[in-house]
Amino acid sequence: MYEFKTKGTCSSRILFDLEDGKVKNVQFIGGCNGNLKGIAALVEGMDVNEVISRVQGITCGMKSTSCPDQLAKALQEAKNAQ
């Protein structure tokens, strides 16, 4: 399980697994509970590159990042570490 400490969002951490290039078991700690459960369910089993390309660069209000954008950063970091 990977753990990523977020920056600039209401959520504080993202936990997830990468199995054979697929995103699994995403959990956001903190943040908008329902929305983040929805994001986790939507990306479950998706190709890591597809998730990154879909959510990278999404902003939240006036912030320069968002929980989905932080997920993209977390996945990229984990992918690079493999």
Secondary structure by P-SEA (a helix, b strand, c coil): cbbbbbcccccccccccccccccccccccccaaaaaaaaaaaaccccaaaaaaaccccccccccccaaaaaaaaaaaaaaac
